[in-house]
Each structure stands twice: as structure tokens, then as C-alpha cells.
Amino acid sequence: MSGLMLLDTPSLYFRAFYGVPESVTAPDGTPVNAVRGLIDMIARLVQDRSPDRLVCCMDADWRPAFRVEALPSYKAHRVADDGGDQTPDALEAQLPVIDAVLDAFGLARIGVPGYEADDVIGTLAVRGAADGSPVDIVTGDRDLFQLVDDAGPVSVLYTARGIRNLQVMGEAEVAAKYGIPGRGYGDYATLRGDPSDGLPGVPGVGDKTAAALITRFGSVDGILAALDAGITDGFPAGARKRMEAAREYLASAETVVRVVTDIDAPELAKLDDRLPSEPRDAEALVELADAWNLSSPVNRLLNALSR
């Protein structure tokens, strides 16, 4: 394929950190497992998928104020004592190295203040599809299933089984897996909840009821409109009463769950996302590879980029 590839970079480096042993270290003993793993993931993706453009999307704000204001429980369980997130120290120390390596390669790397990587991905995916580019989103986060769009086309390359065994998720695959309209994952997640994000869901509503409601009414807005209209047909037993009781939550959760697709930021407008065929700063890349024991993965990515 060719087109635009958007990396959910935090998802990938967390996966690398937990998938590559911490015994993989730099000469001074500092773990570099996340750095090495991420570089190898990018090399594999470039080699196997051959994108023309690629963006490493970052979290400039992992818990944006607008989402916390809407739903205070959003990611509250991940807040550390100092108010930051609970990133392991051994991973935190590698993040500046990741940034430096990506920059030396000349790979586009961007986060936007006040937004998560998901929102950057959503905005770039919509723009890319509007320009006629096929878009692949690489992530281990199911929240991004809400962006699939066969007309775009926008697909998610889901990493749950690893980079070598990516699950390509389009509208048909989402529909088959969850029993919902292909673009209805955000509404589905709102109803059933997501403990990993501190999203409680509607009490008493599980996967089957959530799928039935989204299939029948199309969206949370559609459910609320049915409630307002006094419609009773199509609500599983007890579900109408549960939806009525959850109106306040549903209004708040929409802001939390919905990926932003229209960020207006100058750094996005001037982004150069062309995939480089050679490093932007070869000297810096050599120094980083030597200092952090990264020669093998750096060479693998260089080979992939030069093809």
C-alpha cells in the first residue's frame, strides 16, 4: 500500500517497554528496551506496509482538562502522587531518547498542547482521507476503532497480537467483532464503559445490551432522541429506565470518548509528514546509536527507509 500511516506512539512504546526485557540496556546500564522496540516496530511497519507518509503522534497532554472537566473519573486511577501519570521510571527515562532518535531520522513527530495523541490522529486521519489518501492508524487502543471509515479509507492496524500479526480493522471487522454499526465503537464504549480509562459506563448495561441499543438507534444521540420521543420499542428489558437514569453521564461521556477530529493548530498545518529515505541528521543518529546501544535497530530502520 501507499498513503498515510499514523502511529499511536505512546501505545507502541508502552508495548515495547513491556514486551522487550529491561535487561536490554545502554553501555551505562540504562534500559533502552522501549527505544529499541519502538524503532524495530517502525522498521517492520515501513518494510511491510510501504507508506508514503508517516507521523509519530504524541501525547502533549495525556489527561486533557476538557475531558476531566466533563468526567472527573477520566484516567483518575492513573494519576501519580505528583499529579503526573504513572509512567514507570525506567520508561520515563527513555522518552527523551525516543524523541531524539525520531528527530534524527527525520520522522514527523507531533503532539498538540491540550490534546492526546488520539486527537492528533483523529484530526490527521480526517484530513488525510479528505485529500484522497488511504490512512492506516497503528495502535493497541480500541478507542480509535471509532475512526474507521471504508469510504476514506481509514483503517486501524490493531497491535494486540503484535506488529507481525496486525489485525486490519475496517468497518466490517468492527461490526463483526462487536455486533454494532462499523463506525459506532465510540457510542458502544460510552454505554458499556472502559475501566482502563475510568469510564464507568451505564450501570447494568453490558456488551450485548450496548450493541443492541447502538444497532437499533445508531448512536447515543439517537438513544436520547428516542427517550425524548417516548419510544419504547427497541429497548431491551430494563434498558430504557437505565438510559433515563444515565442522562447526565451520557452527556458528559460524549466529550470524553469522542476523538477530536478538528484540532486547529499551526503545528499541524505546517507538518512535513513525508517518509524520509535517509536520516535528517546522520551524525546525530550515529552518536545516539553508539551512546544508547541502538546500532542494530537503527540500521534495520535505515534499511527499511532506503528501499
Secondary structure, DSSP 8 states (H G I E B T S, - for coil): --SEEEEEHHHHHHHHHHHS-TT-B-TTS-B-HHHHHHHHHHHHHHHHH--SEEEEE--S-SS-HHHHHH-TTTTGGGB-TTSSB---HHHHTTHHHHHHHHHHHT-EEE--TT--HHHHHHHHHHHHHHTT--EEEEES-GGGGGG-BTTTTEEEEE-TT-GGG-EEE-HHHHHHHHSS-TT-HHHHHHHH-BGGGTB---TT--HHHHHHHHHHHSSHHHHHHHHHTT--TT--TTHHHHHHHTHHHHHHHHHHHS-------HHHHT---B--SS-S-HHHHHHHHHHHT-HHHHHHHHHHHH-
